[in-house]
Amino acid sequence: MDKTSAPAPDAWEELVTSALLGTARRTPPAVAPGPEAPVALLDAAAVETVRRRAGLRPARAARRPQPAPEDSRPALPAAAARRLSMLLADRPVTGGGGRRGTAPDLMELLPQWLAAANARGYAAPPQLLPALLDAARGRTDLRPAALAFAGSRATWLARLNPDWRFALRAAPGGGTALPPRQDTAGIQLLWEEGLFAERVALLAAIRAREPGAARELLATTWATERAEDRLMFLDSLRTGLGPDDEPFLEQALADRSRNVRATAAELLSALPGSALAARMAVRAGACVAVDHTQDTPTILVEAPHECDPGMERDGVVAKPPSGRGERSWWFGQLVEAAPLRVWPGRLGGRTPAEIVALPVADDWRNELHAAWCRAAVRQRDAGWARALLGTPAAPEAGGPGAVSLAERAKLLGTLGSAERAEWVAGFIATHGLSEAFQLLGVCGVPWAAPLGRAVVDALNIARDAGSYPWSFSGVMGLAERCLDPAEAGRLEGLMAVPDEGEDASPGAGGYWAEAFQRLVTTLRLRAAMAEELGAL
């Protein structure tokens, strides 16, 4: 090309400026003014475009991503893979009036399907991983099971698609592989120089297999950690908490951070043999005694008159919440942290049930029993939990110490699965379903036969009463997910539209028939899902 034909270095910018301002105001170089100037401008721009494209240098090729890691788990059976595809394709139907029709809610069955697949150790089909991650993106409750099922390929995909970055946050160390247990140097390096998420994941992984080693690792940097980090690291000691942790936790009682001190005190109070528990036992015992001068032995309470520095060091919060008296606030904390095993000796050798049955003077009963409830949950003491729950057929169904449904649910959590189900079944048989929803939530899945029968019987009673099923929609939804599929046969008689009595709500029978049809269909679908996964 002739040097005279070479474009000026800023030729393209000149053409762009002329196009923006118009050729009447700005005629580009080598273009004559006049009516033909716009055409000449476009011709010049076309020529310059060819020059620019021809002069481009080829870009350096990007590195190909590493192949996805292999998944050595067994492949999902074909029928189960088809079922998963159907579950992931389902979308909840929104509509007014609360009427759902007779079709099962497939998305609500997905968590149960994932739990069964993970229990069997199956690998996720690669072609379904995008849909699975999309489902987990929209529902945080699905993420743990979905990511466990997806395996290491979930983090591989998450690095390629920012929509799935939650998988990196949920994976140990943000998707970074942790050093093997024999690599002590690598562990120490990651602990000292890793990102916070990596360090949390590392400490949790070591604590799960070697509690002492995790505690010793934490001790190496404890003094230099930030307060908020110390709190998170200390919380990891809940896993595998034992007497060997006491010296470290005692030191943490003198921490600069109030939250760290409170957490250390809570963990120590969960160790009935700890020195802190013994100190709390002395303090709480000084507040409670039995008065034998009355016709019936009665518990007397003398709450503390001050919160001294020793109490504060052991985790007692001095300032009560708004509307709460100081003395009752301090007293409740002392009793909650004291080992429950000290009370029989302190209160005349009585059993927990006998202690709970004693009257309490001066309106301290609720405060004392509520503190014992919290202690039973913290110390996982089933004997005291039974005493505080009482019998499910008791008036008001509260038991002597359970002042709310939430507390009853927590107390039930200390019992074995079969005993839990039996207690809730008795509660429903006596008091119906209106108060049972929270209690059903702590029962194992599938529900034991007595509990399942109690729920079905209570639903049948409500149906015969002619009330609308909407007020029982929460329990019905739980039944779809938790009732044993073997109960489907017992429900077939409830699928027909019942005769409506004079007191029945108009149209209620049709709604109940529809709800039971959906329940039966869902139970049969769950049975098919289990068979496809080989879980039967």
C-alpha positions as CSV (number, residue, x, y, z in Angstrom):
1,M,0.0,0.0,0.0
2,D,1.2,3.5,-0.9
3,K,2.3,5.6,2.1
4,T,0.0,8.4,0.9
5,S,-3.1,6.1,1.2
6,A,-2.4,5.0,4.8
7,P,-5.0,6.4,7.2
8,A,-4.1,8.9,9.8
9,P,-3.7,7.4,13.3
10,D,-6.9,9.1,14.5
11,A,-8.9,8.6,11.3
12,W,-11.6,6.4,13.0
13,E,-12.1,9.0,15.7
14,E,-12.5,11.7,13.1
15,L,-15.1,9.7,11.2
16,V,-17.1,9.0,14.4
17,T,-17.0,12.7,15.4
18,S,-18.3,13.8,12.0
19,A,-21.1,11.2,12.1
20,L,-22.2,12.4,15.5
21,L,-22.1,16.1,14.6
22,G,-23.2,15.8,11.0
23,T,-21.2,16.5,7.8
24,A,-22.7,20.0,7.6
25,R,-20.9,21.0,10.8
26,R,-17.9,18.8,10.6
27,T,-16.6,17.5,7.2
28,P,-14.2,14.6,7.7
29,P,-10.7,14.7,6.0
30,A,-10.5,13.8,2.3
31,V,-14.3,14.3,1.9
32,A,-15.6,17.3,-0.1
33,P,-18.3,19.4,1.5
34,G,-21.8,19.3,-0.1
35,P,-24.8,17.0,-0.4
36,E,-22.6,14.0,-1.2
37,A,-20.6,14.3,1.9
38,P,-22.8,11.8,4.0
39,V,-22.4,9.1,1.3
40,A,-18.7,9.8,1.2
41,L,-18.5,9.5,5.0
42,L,-20.2,6.1,5.0
43,D,-17.8,4.9,2.2
44,A,-14.8,6.1,4.2
45,A,-16.2,4.4,7.4
46,A,-16.6,1.1,5.5
47,V,-13.0,1.3,4.2
48,E,-11.7,2.1,7.7
49,T,-13.7,-0.7,9.2
50,V,-12.1,-3.2,6.8
51,R,-8.7,-1.8,7.7
52,R,-9.4,-2.1,11.5
53,R,-10.6,-5.7,11.2
54,A,-7.7,-6.7,9.0
55,G,-5.2,-5.2,11.4
56,L,-6.5,-7.1,14.5
57,R,-4.0,-9.4,16.0
58,P,-5.4,-12.8,17.0
59,A,-6.2,-13.0,20.7
60,R,-4.4,-15.4,22.9
61,A,-6.4,-18.6,23.4
62,A,-8.1,-18.9,26.8
63,R,-7.1,-21.9,28.9
64,R,-9.6,-24.7,28.7
65,P,-11.2,-25.5,32.1
66,Q,-10.1,-28.6,33.8
67,P,-12.4,-31.5,33.4
68,A,-15.0,-32.1,36.1
69,P,-13.8,-34.4,38.8
70,E,-14.9,-38.0,38.5
71,D,-17.8,-39.2,40.8
72,S,-17.1,-42.8,41.9
73,R,-20.5,-43.2,43.5
74,P,-22.9,-45.7,41.9
75,A,-25.1,-44.4,39.1
76,L,-28.7,-43.6,39.9
77,P,-31.2,-46.2,38.7
78,A,-32.9,-45.2,35.5
79,A,-36.4,-45.0,37.0
80,A,-35.1,-42.9,39.9
81,A,-33.4,-40.6,37.4
82,R,-36.6,-40.1,35.5
83,R,-38.4,-39.4,38.8
84,L,-35.8,-36.7,39.7
85,S,-36.2,-35.1,36.4
86,M,-40.0,-34.8,37.0
87,L,-39.5,-33.5,40.5
88,L,-37.1,-30.8,39.3
89,A,-39.4,-29.8,36.4
90,D,-42.4,-29.3,38.7
91,R,-43.2,-25.7,39.6
92,P,-45.6,-24.8,42.4
93,V,-49.0,-23.5,41.2
94,T,-50.1,-20.3,42.8
95,G,-53.7,-19.7,43.3
96,G,-56.1,-18.2,45.7
97,G,-58.5,-19.8,48.1
98,G,-56.0,-22.4,49.4
99,R,-57.4,-25.1,47.2
100,R,-54.6,-27.2,45.7
101,G,-56.5,-29.9,43.8
102,T,-55.6,-33.6,44.1
103,A,-52.2,-33.6,42.4
104,P,-49.2,-34.0,44.8
105,D,-46.8,-31.1,45.3
106,L,-43.7,-32.6,43.7
107,M,-41.3,-29.8,44.9
108,E,-42.3,-30.6,48.5
109,L,-41.2,-34.3,47.9
110,L,-37.8,-33.3,46.5
111,P,-36.1,-33.0,50.0
112,Q,-37.3,-36.4,50.9
113,W,-36.2,-37.9,47.6
114,L,-32.7,-36.3,48.1
115,A,-32.4,-37.6,51.6
116,A,-33.2,-41.1,50.4
117,A,-30.8,-40.9,47.5
118,N,-28.0,-39.6,49.7
119,A,-28.6,-42.4,52.2
120,R,-28.1,-44.9,49.4
121,G,-24.9,-43.2,48.2
122,Y,-26.0,-42.5,44.6
123,A,-24.3,-40.1,42.3
124,A,-26.3,-37.3,40.6
125,P,-26.9,-37.7,36.9
126,P,-24.6,-35.1,35.2
127,Q,-27.3,-33.8,32.9
128,L,-29.6,-33.0,35.8
129,L,-27.0,-31.0,37.8
130,P,-27.9,-27.6,36.3
131,A,-31.6,-28.1,37.2
132,L,-30.7,-29.3,40.6
133,L,-28.5,-26.3,41.3
134,D,-31.2,-24.0,40.1
135,A,-33.7,-25.6,42.5
136,A,-31.2,-25.2,45.4
137,R,-30.5,-21.6,44.4
138,G,-34.2,-20.8,45.0
139,R,-34.6,-22.8,48.2
140,T,-32.0,-22.6,50.9
141,D,-33.5,-25.5,52.7
142,L,-32.6,-27.8,49.8
143,R,-29.0,-26.7,49.6
144,P,-27.3,-29.1,52.1
145,A,-28.9,-32.3,50.6
146,A,-28.7,-31.0,47.0
147,L,-25.0,-30.2,47.3
148,A,-24.3,-33.5,49.0
149,F,-26.0,-35.3,46.1
150,A,-24.3,-33.2,43.4
151,G,-20.9,-33.9,45.0
152,S,-17.7,-32.2,43.9
153,R,-19.1,-31.4,40.5
154,A,-21.4,-28.8,42.1
155,T,-18.4,-26.6,43.0
156,W,-16.8,-27.2,39.6
157,L,-20.0,-25.9,37.9
158,A,-20.3,-23.0,40.4
159,R,-16.9,-21.7,39.3
160,L,-18.3,-21.4,35.7
161,N,-21.7,-19.9,36.5
162,P,-22.0,-17.0,39.1
163,D,-25.7,-17.9,39.6
164,W,-24.5,-21.0,41.5
165,R,-21.9,-19.3,43.6
166,F,-23.8,-20.4,46.8
167,A,-22.3,-23.8,46.2
168,L,-18.8,-22.3,46.7
169,R,-19.9,-20.7,50.0
170,A,-21.5,-23.9,51.2
171,A,-18.6,-26.1,50.3
172,P,-15.8,-26.6,52.9
173,G,-13.4,-23.8,52.5
174,G,-15.4,-22.2,49.7
175,G,-14.7,-25.1,47.4
176,T,-11.0,-25.4,48.3
177,A,-9.8,-28.9,49.0
178,L,-8.7,-29.3,52.6
179,P,-5.4,-30.9,53.4
180,P,-5.5,-34.6,54.3
181,R,-5.2,-35.4,58.0
182,Q,-1.6,-36.7,57.7
183,D,-0.4,-33.4,56.2
184,T,0.2,-31.6,59.5
185,A,2.3,-28.9,57.8
186,G,-0.4,-28.2,55.2
187,I,-3.0,-28.0,58.0
188,Q,-1.0,-25.6,60.0
189,L,-0.3,-23.4,56.9
190,L,-4.0,-23.3,56.0
191,W,-4.9,-22.5,59.6
192,E,-2.5,-19.6,59.8
193,E,-2.8,-18.2,56.3
194,G,-6.1,-19.4,54.9
195,L,-9.3,-17.3,54.3
196,F,-11.8,-17.2,57.2
197,A,-14.2,-19.6,55.5
198,E,-11.3,-22.1,54.9
199,R,-10.3,-21.9,58.5
200,V,-13.8,-22.5,59.8
201,A,-14.2,-25.5,57.5
202,L,-10.8,-26.8,58.5
203,L,-11.6,-26.5,62.2
204,A,-15.0,-28.1,61.8
205,A,-13.6,-31.0,59.8
206,I,-10.8,-31.8,62.3
207,R,-13.3,-31.4,65.3
208,A,-15.6,-34.0,63.8
209,R,-12.9,-36.6,63.7
210,E,-10.4,-35.5,66.4
211,P,-11.9,-33.1,68.9
212,G,-8.7,-32.7,70.9
213,A,-6.6,-31.9,67.8
214,A,-9.1,-29.2,66.7
215,R,-9.0,-27.6,70.2
216,E,-5.2,-27.6,70.2
217,L,-5.1,-26.1,66.7
218,L,-7.4,-23.3,67.9
219,A,-5.3,-22.6,70.9
220,T,-2.2,-21.9,68.8
221,T,-3.7,-18.6,67.4
222,W,-6.5,-17.9,69.9
223,A,-4.8,-14.9,71.5
224,T,-4.4,-13.1,68.1
225,E,-7.8,-13.8,66.7
226,R,-10.5,-11.1,66.2
227,A,-13.4,-11.2,68.7
228,E,-16.0,-12.1,66.1
229,D,-13.7,-14.9,64.8
230,R,-13.1,-16.2,68.3
231,L,-16.8,-16.5,68.7
232,M,-17.3,-18.5,65.5
233,F,-14.4,-20.8,66.3
234,L,-15.6,-21.4,69.9
235,D,-19.0,-22.4,68.6
236,S,-17.3,-25.3,66.7
237,L,-16.5,-26.9,70.1
238,R,-20.2,-27.9,70.4
239,T,-19.3,-30.8,68.2
240,G,-17.8,-33.5,70.4
241,L,-18.0,-31.4,73.6
242,G,-16.4,-33.2,76.5
243,P,-14.6,-32.8,79.8
244,D,-11.2,-32.4,78.0
245,D,-12.5,-29.0,76.7
246,E,-13.0,-27.6,80.2
247,P,-9.5,-26.0,80.7
248,F,-9.7,-24.2,77.4
249,L,-13.3,-23.0,78.1
250,E,-12.4,-21.8,81.6
251,Q,-9.7,-19.6,80.1
252,A,-12.3,-18.2,77.6
253,L,-14.4,-17.1,80.6
254,A,-11.9,-14.2,81.0
255,D,-12.1,-13.2,77.3
256,R,-12.3,-9.6,76.3
257,S,-15.5,-10.2,74.4
258,R,-18.8,-10.5,76.3
259,N,-20.2,-12.8,73.6
260,V,-17.2,-15.1,73.8
261,R,-17.5,-15.3,77.6
262,A,-21.2,-16.1,77.4
263,T,-20.7,-18.9,74.8
264,A,-17.9,-20.4,76.9
265,A,-20.1,-20.3,80.0
266,E,-23.0,-22.0,78.1
267,L,-20.7,-24.8,76.9
268,L,-19.3,-25.3,80.4
269,S,-22.8,-25.5,81.8
270,A,-23.6,-28.3,79.3
271,L,-20.8,-30.3,81.1
272,P,-22.4,-31.3,84.4
273,G,-19.0,-32.2,85.8
274,S,-17.3,-28.9,85.1
275,A,-16.1,-26.5,87.8
276,L,-18.5,-23.8,86.5
277,A,-21.4,-26.2,86.8
278,A,-20.4,-26.9,90.4
279,R,-20.2,-23.1,91.1
280,M,-23.6,-22.6,89.6
281,A,-25.0,-25.6,91.6
282,V,-23.9,-23.9,94.9
283,R,-25.4,-20.5,93.8
284,A,-28.7,-22.1,92.6
285,G,-28.9,-24.4,95.6
286,A,-28.7,-21.4,98.0
287,C,-31.8,-20.0,96.3
288,V,-34.0,-23.1,96.6
289,A,-35.1,-25.1,99.6
290,V,-38.0,-27.2,100.8
291,D,-40.3,-25.9,103.6
292,H,-41.4,-28.8,105.8
293,T,-43.4,-26.7,108.3
294,Q,-46.5,-26.6,106.1
295,D,-49.0,-29.4,105.7
296,T,-47.6,-30.1,102.2
297,P,-43.8,-29.8,101.6
298,T,-43.4,-26.6,99.5
299,I,-40.4,-25.3,97.6
300,L,-39.2,-21.9,98.7
301,V,-37.3,-19.6,96.5
302,E,-35.0,-16.7,97.6
303,A,-33.6,-15.1,94.4
304,P,-30.2,-13.5,94.5
305,H,-30.1,-9.8,95.6
306,E,-27.2,-8.9,93.4
307,C,-25.2,-10.1,90.4
308,D,-21.6,-10.2,91.7
309,P,-18.5,-10.2,89.5
310,G,-18.1,-14.0,90.0
311,M,-21.6,-14.6,88.6
312,E,-20.9,-12.3,85.6
313,R,-17.6,-14.1,84.9
314,D,-19.5,-17.4,84.8
315,G,-21.9,-16.1,82.2
316,V,-24.8,-14.5,84.1
317,V,-26.0,-11.5,82.2
318,A,-26.5,-8.7,84.7
319,K,-28.9,-6.5,82.8
320,P,-32.4,-8.1,82.3
321,P,-34.5,-7.6,79.2
322,S,-37.1,-4.9,79.2
323,G,-40.0,-5.7,81.5
324,R,-38.2,-8.4,83.4
325,G,-37.2,-8.1,87.1
326,E,-33.5,-8.3,87.9
327,R,-33.8,-10.9,90.7
328,S,-35.9,-13.3,88.6
329,W,-33.6,-12.8,85.6
330,W,-30.5,-13.7,87.7
331,F,-32.3,-16.6,89.4
332,G,-33.4,-18.2,86.1
333,Q,-29.9,-18.1,84.7
334,L,-28.4,-19.8,87.8
335,V,-30.9,-22.6,87.8
336,E,-30.6,-23.1,84.0
337,A,-26.8,-23.5,84.3
338,A,-26.8,-25.8,87.4
339,P,-26.5,-29.5,86.9
340,L,-29.9,-31.2,87.2
341,R,-28.4,-34.1,89.1
342,V,-27.9,-31.9,92.2
343,W,-31.6,-31.2,92.8
344,P,-32.6,-34.7,94.2
345,G,-30.0,-34.4,96.9
346,R,-30.8,-30.8,97.6
347,L,-34.6,-31.4,97.8
348,G,-34.9,-34.4,100.1
349,G,-33.9,-37.3,97.8
350,R,-36.9,-36.9,95.6
351,T,-37.1,-38.0,92.0
352,P,-37.4,-35.4,89.2
353,A,-41.1,-36.2,88.9
354,E,-41.7,-35.8,92.7
355,I,-39.7,-32.5,92.7
356,V,-41.7,-31.1,89.8
357,A,-45.0,-32.1,91.5
358,L,-44.1,-30.0,94.6
359,P,-45.9,-26.7,95.1
360,V,-43.8,-23.6,94.8
361,A,-44.4,-20.6,97.1
362,D,-44.8,-17.0,96.2
363,D,-45.5,-17.4,92.4
364,W,-42.0,-18.6,91.6
365,R,-43.3,-21.9,90.1
366,N,-43.3,-20.7,86.4
367,E,-39.8,-19.2,86.7
368,L,-38.3,-22.2,88.4
369,H,-39.9,-24.8,86.1
370,A,-39.0,-22.8,83.0
371,A,-35.4,-22.7,84.1
372,W,-35.4,-26.5,84.7
373,C,-36.9,-26.9,81.1
374,R,-33.9,-25.0,79.6
375,A,-31.5,-27.0,81.7
376,A,-33.0,-30.3,80.6
377,V,-32.7,-29.3,77.0
378,R,-29.1,-28.0,77.4
379,Q,-28.0,-31.1,79.3
380,R,-30.0,-33.5,77.2
381,D,-31.5,-35.0,80.3
382,A,-34.4,-37.2,79.3
383,G,-35.5,-38.1,82.8
384,W,-36.1,-34.4,83.7
385,A,-37.6,-33.8,80.3
386,R,-40.2,-36.5,81.0
387,A,-41.0,-35.1,84.4
388,L,-41.4,-31.6,83.0
389,L,-43.5,-32.7,80.1
390,G,-45.9,-34.7,82.3
391,T,-48.4,-36.9,80.7
392,P,-49.8,-35.9,77.3
393,A,-53.4,-36.2,78.7
394,A,-52.7,-33.7,81.5
395,P,-55.1,-30.7,81.6
396,E,-53.9,-27.9,79.3
397,A,-51.4,-30.5,78.0
398,G,-48.6,-28.4,79.2
399,G,-47.1,-30.5,81.9
400,P,-45.8,-28.9,85.0
401,G,-42.9,-27.0,83.4
402,A,-43.7,-26.5,79.8
403,V,-45.1,-23.1,79.5
404,S,-45.3,-23.0,75.7
405,L,-45.5,-25.3,72.7
406,A,-42.0,-24.3,71.7
407,E,-40.6,-25.5,75.1
408,R,-42.5,-28.8,74.9
409,A,-41.1,-29.3,71.4
410,K,-37.6,-28.8,72.8
411,L,-38.1,-31.1,75.7
412,L,-39.5,-33.8,73.3
413,G,-36.2,-33.4,71.4
414,T,-34.3,-35.0,74.3
415,L,-36.3,-38.2,74.0
416,G,-35.9,-41.1,71.7
417,S,-37.8,-41.2,68.4
418,A,-40.3,-43.9,69.5
419,E,-41.1,-42.2,72.9
420,R,-41.4,-38.8,71.2
421,A,-44.0,-40.2,68.7
422,E,-45.9,-42.0,71.4
423,W,-46.2,-38.8,73.5
424,V,-47.3,-36.7,70.6
425,A,-49.9,-39.3,69.6
426,G,-51.3,-39.2,73.2
427,F,-51.4,-35.4,73.0
428,I,-53.3,-35.5,69.7
429,A,-55.7,-38.1,71.0
430,T,-56.6,-35.9,74.0
431,H,-56.3,-32.4,72.6
432,G,-56.7,-32.7,68.8
433,L,-54.6,-31.2,66.1
434,S,-55.0,-27.5,66.7
435,E,-52.0,-27.2,69.0
436,A,-50.0,-30.1,67.7
437,F,-48.2,-28.6,64.6
438,Q,-45.0,-27.6,66.4
439,L,-44.9,-31.0,68.2
440,L,-45.3,-33.0,65.0
441,G,-42.3,-31.1,63.6
442,V,-39.9,-32.8,66.0
443,C,-41.1,-36.3,65.3
444,G,-39.0,-38.7,63.2
445,V,-40.0,-39.4,59.6
446,P,-41.9,-41.5,58.6
447,W,-44.1,-41.2,61.6
448,A,-44.4,-44.3,63.8
449,A,-47.7,-46.2,63.4
450,P,-49.3,-44.9,66.7
451,L,-48.6,-41.3,65.7
452,G,-49.8,-41.8,62.1
453,R,-53.1,-43.3,63.4
454,A,-53.6,-40.5,65.8
455,V,-53.2,-37.9,63.1
456,V,-55.5,-39.7,60.7
457,D,-58.1,-40.2,63.4
458,A,-58.0,-36.5,64.3
459,L,-58.3,-35.4,60.7
460,N,-61.3,-37.8,60.3
461,I,-63.0,-36.3,63.4
462,A,-62.5,-32.8,62.0
463,R,-63.9,-33.9,58.7
464,D,-67.0,-35.4,60.3
465,A,-67.5,-32.2,62.3
466,G,-67.9,-30.4,58.9
467,S,-65.3,-27.8,59.5
468,Y,-63.2,-26.5,56.6
469,P,-59.9,-28.3,56.1
470,W,-58.0,-25.0,55.5
471,S,-57.3,-24.7,59.3
472,F,-55.6,-28.1,59.1
473,S,-53.7,-27.4,55.9
474,G,-50.4,-27.3,57.8
475,V,-51.0,-30.7,59.4
476,M,-52.2,-32.1,56.1
477,G,-49.0,-30.9,54.4
478,L,-46.9,-32.6,57.1
479,A,-48.9,-35.8,56.7
480,E,-48.2,-35.8,53.0
481,R,-44.4,-35.7,53.7
482,C,-44.3,-37.7,57.0
483,L,-47.1,-40.3,57.1
484,D,-45.9,-43.8,56.5
485,P,-46.9,-44.7,52.9
486,A,-48.3,-48.0,54.2
487,E,-51.1,-45.9,55.7
488,A,-52.5,-45.2,52.2
489,G,-54.9,-48.2,52.4
490,R,-56.5,-46.9,55.6
491,L,-57.3,-43.6,53.9
492,E,-59.2,-44.8,50.9
493,G,-62.5,-44.7,52.7
494,L,-62.0,-41.0,53.4
495,M,-61.6,-40.0,49.7
496,A,-65.4,-39.9,49.0
497,V,-67.4,-36.8,49.5
498,P,-69.2,-37.2,52.9
499,D,-72.7,-36.3,53.6
500,E,-72.9,-32.8,55.0
501,G,-74.8,-32.3,58.3
502,E,-76.8,-29.3,59.2
503,D,-73.9,-27.7,61.1
504,A,-71.3,-28.4,58.4
505,S,-69.7,-25.5,56.5
506,P,-71.1,-25.3,52.9
507,G,-68.9,-27.3,50.5
508,A,-66.5,-28.5,53.2
509,G,-67.1,-32.2,52.3
510,G,-65.8,-31.6,48.8
511,Y,-62.7,-29.9,50.1
512,W,-62.0,-32.7,52.6
513,A,-62.5,-35.4,49.8
514,E,-60.0,-33.5,47.6
515,A,-57.5,-33.2,50.4
516,F,-57.6,-36.9,51.3
517,Q,-57.4,-37.8,47.6
518,R,-54.2,-35.7,47.4
519,L,-52.8,-37.3,50.5
520,V,-53.4,-40.8,49.2
521,T,-51.9,-40.0,45.8
522,T,-48.9,-38.5,47.5
523,L,-48.3,-41.5,49.8
524,R,-48.5,-43.8,46.8
525,L,-46.0,-41.6,45.0
526,R,-43.6,-41.7,47.9
527,A,-43.9,-45.5,48.0
528,A,-43.0,-45.6,44.3
529,M,-40.1,-43.2,44.9
530,A,-38.7,-45.4,47.6
531,E,-39.0,-48.5,45.4
532,E,-37.2,-46.8,42.5
533,L,-34.3,-45.9,44.8
534,G,-34.1,-49.4,46.2
535,A,-35.0,-48.1,49.7
536,L,-37.7,-50.7,50.4
